[in-house]
């Protein structure tokens, strides 16, 4: 089931601002991940937010392209590298993925890095 439903996306001012104020974070170029264990019970093991800086990428076309590639690589890999581990640990997670790269990378590179991000995220959650 490789879908990314509305309930899996992080929204709501309280959750998002709480995430950026009280979260742990790490870098895995070209991504910066901010995460915390979920304060509220949710229907999916993880809720995610994707962002690209308007300061670095002035054109909306470029920002949308990057977010689309990030969402796609997450959607294809979340089940194998994230959801199985979170369900086994019985934990729920909210996190954001911010693109901090200087150039627009191809889909294959971004998917490989997203896999690495998800593996690091499960390691940090389990420790």
Residue pairs with C-beta under 8 A, 6 or more apart in sequence:
1 79
2 75
2 76
2 79
3 75
4 71
4 74
4 75
4 78
5 44
7 42
7 43
7 44
7 47
8 44
8 46
8 47
8 48
9 47
9 48
9 49
10 16
10 19
10 47
10 48
10 49
10 94
10 95
10 96
11 49
15 40
15 47
15 94
16 49
16 96
18 36
18 39
19 34
19 35
19 36
19 49
19 94
19 95
19 96
20 34
20 96
22 36
23 34
23 35
23 36
23 95
24 34
24 35
24 36
24 124
25 32
25 33
25 34
25 35
26 32
26 33
26 120
26 124
27 33
27 100
28 113
28 116
28 117
28 120
29 100
29 101
29 113
30 99
30 100
30 101
30 102
30 105
30 110
30 113
31 70
31 97
31 98
31 99
31 100
31 113
31 114
31 117
32 97
32 98
32 100
33 95
33 96
33 97
33 98
33 117
33 120
33 121
34 95
34 96
34 98
35 93
35 94
35 95
35 96
35 121
35 124
35 125
36 93
36 94
36 95
37 91
37 92
37 93
37 94
37 125
38 47
38 91
38 92
38 93
38 94
41 92
42 92
44 83
44 92
45 82
45 83
45 86
45 87
45 91
45 92
45 93
46 78
46 82
46 83
46 86
46 92
46 93
46 94
46 95
47 93
47 94
47 95
48 74
48 94
48 95
48 96
48 97
49 95
49 96
49 97
50 67
50 70
50 71
50 74
50 96
50 97
50 98
50 99
51 67
51 96
51 97
51 98
51 99
52 62
52 63
52 66
52 67
52 98
52 99
53 98
53 99
53 100
54 63
56 100
56 102
57 63
57 66
62 104
65 104
66 99
66 104
67 99
69 105
69 107
69 110
70 97
70 99
70 110
70 114
72 107
72 111
73 107
73 110
73 111
73 113
73 114
73 115
74 97
74 114
74 118
76 111
77 111
77 114
77 115
77 118
78 118
81 115
81 118
81 119
81 122
82 93
82 118
82 121
82 122
85 122
85 125
85 126
86 92
86 93
86 122
86 125
89 125
89 126
91 125
93 121
93 125
95 121
97 114
97 117
